[in-house]
């Protein structure tokens, strides 16, 4: 995974703005698009990510800091398959359908995307959000913001695959959480078999420090 957009510095020549996006070169998949298309494209170029080589785009939820760069990506590379959450505006979904090669609207149920990649399905009612599951020797989950709770997301993925999730990365939505809450999440993840954790974006400095200490 190569982080290409974050509110933390991802490379010396990259710009940092609120939001998140990551690229998986082995799958040619872009995960979310950050909050600003121009910055996303600049950061991708700085890290050697070629836009025309991207074949898939996975969007977690409708917040601006994760969909802000969609237009910039699909306008320059319309030959992609877009995995979009059903919670996006129906008008936006209609527009996007005409801008990409294929639009796959993801609902509440987990499902296979392609190869060994799956969606958790939409979790939560206030801000429905899907996360990405990569099944392999070390199964992992990548979250956008983790509004549903990163522990709940990992539990859904674990139950769906029928095996432990060993790594979780992305936004853990713990920015405004008390230390007690953060420690409970850490304990829950460890109890579920998680061995590696890479929190960023909306996880918060304290959570990042604690996860670094315990993982």
N, C-alpha and C positions, 0 to 999 in steps of 0.2 A: 504493500500500500504506500502510495506517495501522496502526502497531504499537499494540496495545491491552493487552498484558501482557508485561512484561519485568523482568529483575532490574536493568536500567538505567532511569533515569527517562525516561518517554515523554511526560509532560506535567506541569505544575506541580500539578495537582489529582488526579493519578493516584497510585496506590500501586504500589510496586515489590516484587515477591516473585520467588523463583526460578521461572523458567518462561518460556514464550513463547506468544504468540498475535498474529495480525495479521488485519486485515480488508481485503478488496478490494471497495470499493463498486461498482466498475464491473461486477463479477461477482456481487455480493451473496453473497460467499463468505467464511466465517470459517475461518482456518487455525489449527488447534490451539486449545486452550482454557486454557493456563496451568495453574497448580497449585491455584487457588482460585476457585470459581465466583462467590462474592460480590464478590471483588476484581475479577474479570473484568467482571462486569456494571456495577460502579461505574465502572471505567475506560472501558468502552464508552460509558456515558452521558455521562461527562465529555468525551468526544471526539465526541459527536454521532452515535454509531452506534446505530441503532434496532434492537433485537433482533428485533422482529416483521418487519422487512424482510429479514432474512437468509434466503436460500433454500438455501444449501449449506454444509456443514461438512466440512472435509478434515482428517483426523487422520493424523499422520505415523508415530507409533509408540506403544508401550504405556507409556512412562515417565510417572510420576505428574505430572511438571511440564508435561506436554503434554495430559493427559486429565483433569486435576483438575476442570475446569469443565464437562465434558460434561453432567452431570445438570442443572446450572443452565440451560444453553442449551436442551436438548431438552424440559425440563419446561415452560418458558415459551413455547417455539416448536417444537411437534412437527411442524409442516408443512415440515420440511426434508428434503433429500436428504443423507444422511451417507455420505461416502467413507471407509471404515474399512480399515485394514490387516488382512490375514488373520491376522497374528501376535497380534492381540488375543485374550484368553481367549475360548474358544468360549461360555462362559457369559455373558460380557459382551456378545458379539455377539448372542446370543439375546435378552438383555434389551433391547438397543438396537433390535433389529428391531421390537419391539413399542412402542417409544417415538417412532419417527420415521415420516415418510410413506414414505420409501424408504431402504433400506440397500443400498449397493453395496460388496461386499467385494473389495478390491484384492489381487491376488496378486503374483507375481514379475515378470510381464511388463508392460512399459509399455503404457498404453492411453489412449484419449481419454476424458475425463470429460464435457465439453460445450464448445461454442463452440471456442475455441482453447486450452483447458486440457487438460493431460495429466498422468498420474502417471508417474514414472520406473519404477514397479514397486518391489517390496521389494528392497532391497539389503542384503547382510550376513547373517551367520548368528547371531552372538551377540545382536545387537539389530537384527532386521530393520526397516528404515525406508524409507518412501517419501517422495519430495520432489515438489513441484509444478513443472510446466513451463508457462510462458506463452509461446506462440508468437506472434510478431508482427514488426514492423519491427526491434525490438531484443529477440530472444528472451531470456528470463530463467528462472532457477531459484530457488526459495525452499526452503530447508531448515529442518527443525525443530531437530535437534541435529547432523546431519551425521556420525553415528557411522561410516558407511562411508568417510568422507573426502570433503571437499567437492570435491576434484579428481576423485575417482572418480565422484562423482555428476554433476558437470558433463560428464565424458567420456561417461557413459551417455546423458545428455540430448542431447549433441552428435551422438552416433552414431544415436540414435533419430530426431532431426529431420533429420539430414543437413545441418546448418548450425551455425555458431558460436553459442555461448551468450554474449551480450554483458554480461549482468548476473547476479550471484548475491547473494542476501541470506539472512539468518537466522543460525542457530547453526552455527558451523564446527567445533565440538568440538576446539579447539586450546588449551583452558584450561591443560592440563598439558604442553603440547608445548614442546620446546626451540626457541630462536631459529632454529637450523639447519633444523629441520623446518618451521617456519612459512615461512621464506624459500623452501624447496623447493616448498611448496604455492603460494605467490605466483608463483613462476617457472612452475610447471606451468599455472596458470590463465591467465597472460599468454600462454603459448605456445599455449594452446587458443583464444585470441581473446577472452577476457573483458576488458572495458574498465572495468566498474564493479563494485565490491564493497561490500557493506554488512553486515559481520559484527557480531553482537550475541549476547546470551544466553550461551552456553557457549564463546564464541570466546576469551575471556580478554583482559585489558587490553593485554598486549604485542602480541598478534596484531592487535587493533583498531588500535593505534598504527601498526604496520608496514603494515597494509593501507591506512590513511589516507595513509601516506607514499608508497606505491608505486602506488596507484590514485587 
